[in-house]
Amino acid sequence: MTEVTRTDDSFHVFDTTLRDGAQREGINLTVADKLAIARYLDEFGVGFIEGGWPGANPRDTEFFARAAAELELEHAQLVAFGATRRAGGKAAEDPQLAALVTSGAPVITLVAKAHDRHVELALRTTLDENLEMVRDSVEFLRSQDRRVFIDCEHFFDGYKANPEYAVSVVRTAHEAGADVVVLCDTNGGMLPGGVREIVADVLARTGARLGIHAQDDTGCAVANTLAAVDAGATHVQCTANGYGERVGNANLFPVVGALEIKYDRRVLPAGRLAEMTRISHAIAELVNLTPSTHQPYVGYSAFAHKAGLHASAIKVDPDLYQHIDPERVGNTMRMLVSDMAGRASVELKGKELGYDLSSDRDLAGRVVAKVKEQENLGYTYESADASFELLLRDEVRGSRDRFYTLESWRTISEQGPNGFTGNEATVKLWAKGERRIATGEGNGPVNALDQALRTALEGIYPPLATFELVDYKVRILEGQHGTGSKTRVLIESTDGAATWSTVGVADNVVAASWLALEDAYTYGLIRAGLEPTE
């Protein structure tokens, strides 16, 4: 593991995704996952990466062993997490403190009790002994040439119950040599005003360097973190995408975005802020969770505009309805076309797709009218850019782009003697003057239709061999009609280089799926550079 020299130690961005974030329900990281995430976090430029609790479980012990051999950290220092020594013992003889030293991590975070009731009920020791546990543990690790941060667990609740004792824990850790004392809102119940007031008081009474660790149980973890910074904290503990126990932790990306952009405080290496969206999504994929589309700064919808009023203003100046230029954080502005669309929305969306509609008001008006008409039937284009682009091309060209002429399609589902359900589809069409009939089988009628259409056309249009359906969503639009309700289908397709989404609406799911499939194939072939033939 490469030694890291930080030129500016005045403010810490401390990430605990690999420990606290991993406690989120549904996340189960392998050692390889943890190493990969650590590389992403270092690439982003955080100062500290808390890797886990060596000695507490085999996975974390293995992580630190492999990190020493495999991690080449450019910006971050690796941190090992543990607890103060046991009550009644000696730090120099404590096996779990020894495991922290053995981990090789240059920085150690120790969790300490700062709530008097937790000391007496959970640790089952005296308040004085708890202070001695803090002092002895910090002094021992300092004697081992380790930098020490102290996490004061349940600090804010402890401060409210017994402020003198909570402050005495901070003072003791500071005097023993802890570089940072972190005030933890472990239950996540604090609000920004209270955090600001308490942090300011503790700072004034102890002179310690303070950090903040905020859980998000009130939805205020990011706000509480920034309130602590306002009060003088210079160390923020966060997790990527806000992962963590219960509802999560302070989200690394909005915190860093606020510090860099709103506070004008340089907490990342130059140029790294623009990697924020990519890093957020990459980590989400690694933990096998869909990236949140509505996450601040990095969400797919963070700079998406739908209302016509917004679009009219954005056409004049994008900053009128955006708090920052999305490119600063590696994101992009998107225009959503819907029944709320006005001419400005369509012109901006057309420009995004490569069509200049600003000089043809009649054309833009026709597109707006067509969108409203289609959405009244149940279509949605805000999640189906490819279908919207085809609609736009139809209006520009005055006719529908077609690579074949459909004669008919049908599907059959049958029940076998052993309960097996078979699905078969037949497609009849004309392409380049040739009548083609193809049959396909699949694990459902839509899959069978896809196979039949692919079989009918692949010999004529070779690029179809690269097409793949990667997502399929069904929405019932009129619930009061039960199984006879109108159905909307969204299909996401890929050619291996890009993805596109299409939509179909009909009175049954198979017919709606066929319409979405037709758009998907048509758009993909246009994208492949082929010209419509029908």
C-alpha positions, 0 to 999 in steps of 0.5 A: 500500500503506497504511503500517502502524503496529504498537503492539506490536513485542515479539513477531512472528508472521511468515508465509512462506506466499507464499514458503516455503509455496509450495514445497510439492509441488502448490502453484503460486500465481499473482500473484492467488492471492498477493495474495488470500492476503496479504489473508487473512493480514492479516485474521487479524492476522499482523505480517509477510507474506513475499511472495517473492524480487523479482528472482529470478523474474518472478512475485515481482517482479510481486507486489511491484509489484502489492502496492504498488498493490493491497494495503491492509494493515491489520495486516501489513508486507510483507517481501521475501526475498533473500540476502546479497551475493555473495562478493568483491563489494560490497553497494552494487553487488549487483543482487539487493540493489538489487532488494530495495530497488526492491521497496518492501518496508519489511522485508527478510529475508536468508538467510545461511549459518551452517553452516561446511561450507555456506560452504565447499562451497556458497558456495565462500568463506572463513568470514571472507568469509561474515561480511563478506557478512552485515555488508556486506549488513545495513549497506547495507540499513539505510542504505536505511532498511530493517528487516532480518531475517537467516535463518541457514540450517542454523543448528542443524546448523551449531551442532552442527558448529561452535558458535563459527562459527554463533554468530559469524554471529548476533553479526555480523548483530546488531552490523551492525543486523539487528533479528532473527536467525532460527535456521533448522532448515532440514533439520527434524531437531531435537527440542524439547529441543535447540532450547530448549538451543541458543536459550538458549545463543545468546541468552546469548552474543549478546544478539541478538533471536532468531527461529525457523524450523522445518521439520517433518521430524520432526513437531516443527515446532510443538513446536520453535517453542514450545520456542524461545519458551520459551527466549527467541525473540520472532519465529516464522516459520510458514506457513498450514496448515503448507504448505512444502517436503517435509513442510512448515513450522511450522503458523501456526494451532497456533502462534498458538493455543498462544501466544494460548490456552496462553501467554496472549500477545496476538499477534493483534489483538482478536477475530481468533483467532475467525477462525482456522478460516475463514481456514485453510479459505479459504487451503486452497481458494485453493491448491486443497488440501482442508482437513485434517479433523484439523488441530489447532484448525481441522480439521473433526474437531478437536472431534468426539466419537465414543465413548459414554464421551466423550459421557456426560461432554460431556453433563455438561460439554463441557470434560471432553473438550475442551481449549478451547471450539471457538468461541474459534477459530471452530470447532464441537463435533460429535457423531459417531453410530456403533456406539460410540454410547451414549444420551448420544451420540444425545441430544447429536446429536439436540440438535445437530439440533434434537431433544430426546431427553433426556425419552424414554429409550425413543426414545433407546434405539431410535435407539441400537439402530437405529444399531448395527443399521445400522452392522453392515450397513455403514452409517456415520453419522459422515460422513452427518448427513442420513441420521442425521437421517432415521433419527431422524425415522423413529423420532420419527414412527414411519414413513418420510418419503416424497415418492414411492412407488417402483415400480421403477428400472433402469439400462442400460449399452451399448457402441457401435460406436466404443467409446462407452459409453452409460448410461440409467436409467428410474424409475417412481414415484407422487407425489401420486397421479400415476404418473410414468415418466422416463428419464435419460442420464448419464456413468455409471449413477448419474448417469443415475439421478439425472437420471431421478429429477430428471426424474420429480419436478421438476414436482411439487417445484420446489426440486429444480431447485436440488439438485446432487450435489457429491461421490460416494464408494464403499467396498468393505466386504468385500474377500474377496468381490471384485466381489461385495462389499457396497458403501457409497456416500456422497453430498454434495449442495447446494442452493446454501446448504448441503450435506448427506451421505447414505449407502447400503449394498447388494450392488452400487454402483448399488443403494447409490447409489440408497439414498443418492440417495433420502436426499439428495432426501428430506432436501433437500425437508424442508430446503426446507420441504416436508411428506412426501406419501406 
